[in-house]
């Protein structure tokens, strides 16, 4: 029997998948529990429309994320820090500091957990810090650390 899954079903498929399953499995398990509906022409057409709407929504969201990534690529934040011997900072600059500075200086709101700073910055100079906007979008923000 051909079905459209309305829930994720282990070892069968995910929501929205069209699957061919045994008649007994469909009648006795999937259909009574509301995990699937029969794949009629109307159901298949509705599923196709839902997928088109989801694709449109994803494209719009992707465009917004790309615009944010473009703004972040050109962003530069500056820190004035006290310095000890050998150019070492008193303290350090963490991902939270970078996120706060982006909000204050560049007017770009970014969750501090998305700032991918491997370890805190402890030296003077210019540093490139990646910010995760999406799974495949990681623009680099320029962080300049100067002596106070």
C-alpha positions as CSV (number, residue, x, y, z in Angstrom):
1,X,0.0,0.0,0.0
2,X,1.3,3.5,-0.9
3,X,1.3,6.0,2.0
4,X,2.3,9.5,2.9
5,X,4.0,9.6,6.3
6,X,2.6,12.2,8.7
7,X,5.2,11.4,11.4
8,X,8.8,10.1,11.5
9,X,8.6,6.3,11.6
10,X,11.7,4.3,12.5
11,X,13.0,2.1,9.7
12,X,10.3,3.4,7.3
13,X,10.9,7.1,6.7
14,X,10.5,10.7,7.7
15,X,7.6,13.1,7.6
16,X,6.3,13.8,4.1
17,X,8.0,10.7,2.5
18,X,5.9,8.6,0.2
19,X,6.5,4.9,1.0
20,X,5.2,1.6,-0.2
21,X,4.5,-0.7,2.8
22,X,2.8,-4.0,3.4
23,X,-1.0,-3.7,3.5
24,X,-1.3,-5.2,7.0
25,X,1.3,-2.9,8.4
26,X,-0.5,0.1,7.0
27,X,-4.0,-1.0,8.1
28,X,-3.1,-2.3,11.5
29,X,-0.3,0.0,12.7
30,X,0.4,3.2,10.7
31,X,-3.1,4.3,9.7
32,X,-4.9,3.8,13.1
33,X,-2.1,5.6,14.9
34,X,-2.2,8.6,12.5
35,X,1.4,8.1,11.4
36,X,0.4,8.0,7.7
37,X,-2.4,8.7,5.3
38,X,-3.2,6.9,2.1
39,X,-1.3,8.3,-0.9
40,X,-4.3,9.5,-3.0
41,X,-3.9,12.0,-5.8
42,X,-5.2,14.8,-3.5
43,X,-2.7,13.9,-0.8
44,X,0.2,13.8,-3.3
45,X,-0.8,17.2,-4.7
46,X,-1.1,18.7,-1.2
47,X,2.3,17.3,-0.3
48,X,3.8,18.8,-3.5
49,X,2.3,22.3,-2.6
50,X,3.7,22.0,1.0
51,X,7.2,21.2,-0.4
52,X,7.0,24.2,-2.7
53,X,6.1,26.5,0.1
54,X,8.9,25.1,2.3
55,X,11.4,25.7,-0.5
56,X,10.2,29.3,-0.9
57,X,10.5,29.9,2.8
58,X,14.0,28.3,2.8
59,X,15.1,30.5,-0.1
60,X,13.9,33.7,1.7
61,X,15.6,32.7,4.9
62,X,18.8,31.9,3.0
63,X,18.8,35.3,1.4
64,X,18.5,36.9,4.8
65,X,21.4,34.8,6.1
66,X,23.5,35.7,3.1
67,X,22.9,39.4,3.6
68,X,23.9,39.1,7.3
69,X,27.1,37.2,6.2
70,X,27.9,40.0,3.8
71,X,27.6,42.6,6.5
72,X,29.7,40.5,8.9
73,X,32.5,40.1,6.2
74,X,33.1,43.8,6.1
75,X,32.8,44.3,9.9
76,X,35.7,45.4,12.0
77,X,35.7,45.7,15.8
78,X,38.4,47.4,17.9
79,X,39.5,46.8,21.4
80,X,41.8,49.0,23.5
81,X,43.4,46.9,26.2
82,X,46.1,47.3,28.8
83,X,49.3,45.6,27.9
84,X,52.0,44.0,29.9
85,X,55.5,42.9,29.0
86,X,56.0,41.2,25.6
87,X,52.7,42.5,24.2
88,X,50.6,40.2,26.4
89,X,47.2,41.6,27.4
90,X,46.0,41.9,30.9
91,X,43.0,39.6,30.6
92,X,41.7,38.3,27.3
93,X,39.0,38.9,24.6
94,X,36.4,36.1,24.5
95,X,33.7,35.3,22.0
96,X,31.2,37.1,24.3
97,X,33.3,40.3,24.0
98,X,33.5,40.0,20.2
99,X,29.7,39.5,20.1
100,X,29.1,42.5,22.3
101,X,31.5,44.7,20.3
102,X,29.8,43.7,17.0
103,X,26.5,44.9,18.5
104,X,27.9,48.1,19.9
105,X,30.4,49.1,17.2
106,X,29.0,47.6,14.0
107,X,25.3,47.5,15.0
108,X,25.1,43.8,14.0
109,X,23.4,41.5,16.5
110,X,25.0,38.1,16.7
111,X,24.6,35.4,19.3
112,X,27.9,35.0,21.2
113,X,27.7,31.2,20.8
114,X,28.0,31.7,17.0
115,X,31.3,33.5,17.4
116,X,33.8,30.6,16.8
117,X,36.8,31.8,18.7
118,X,38.9,28.7,19.4
119,X,40.6,30.3,22.4
120,X,40.5,33.8,23.8
121,X,42.6,36.5,22.2
122,X,45.6,37.4,24.4
123,X,47.9,39.3,22.1
124,X,47.9,42.7,20.3
125,X,47.3,42.9,16.5
126,X,44.7,42.0,13.9
127,X,42.8,38.7,14.2
128,X,40.3,37.1,11.9
129,X,37.4,35.5,13.8
130,X,34.8,33.3,12.1
131,X,31.1,33.8,12.9
132,X,28.7,30.9,12.1
133,X,25.7,32.3,10.4
134,X,24.5,29.0,8.9
135,X,26.1,25.6,8.6
136,X,28.0,26.6,5.4
137,X,28.2,30.4,6.0
138,X,31.2,31.4,8.2
139,X,32.2,35.0,7.4
140,X,35.4,36.4,9.0
141,X,35.2,39.4,11.3
142,X,38.3,41.5,11.7
143,X,39.2,42.1,15.4
144,X,41.8,44.7,16.1
145,X,43.5,44.7,19.5
146,X,45.4,47.9,20.3
147,X,47.3,49.2,23.3
148,X,45.2,51.4,25.6
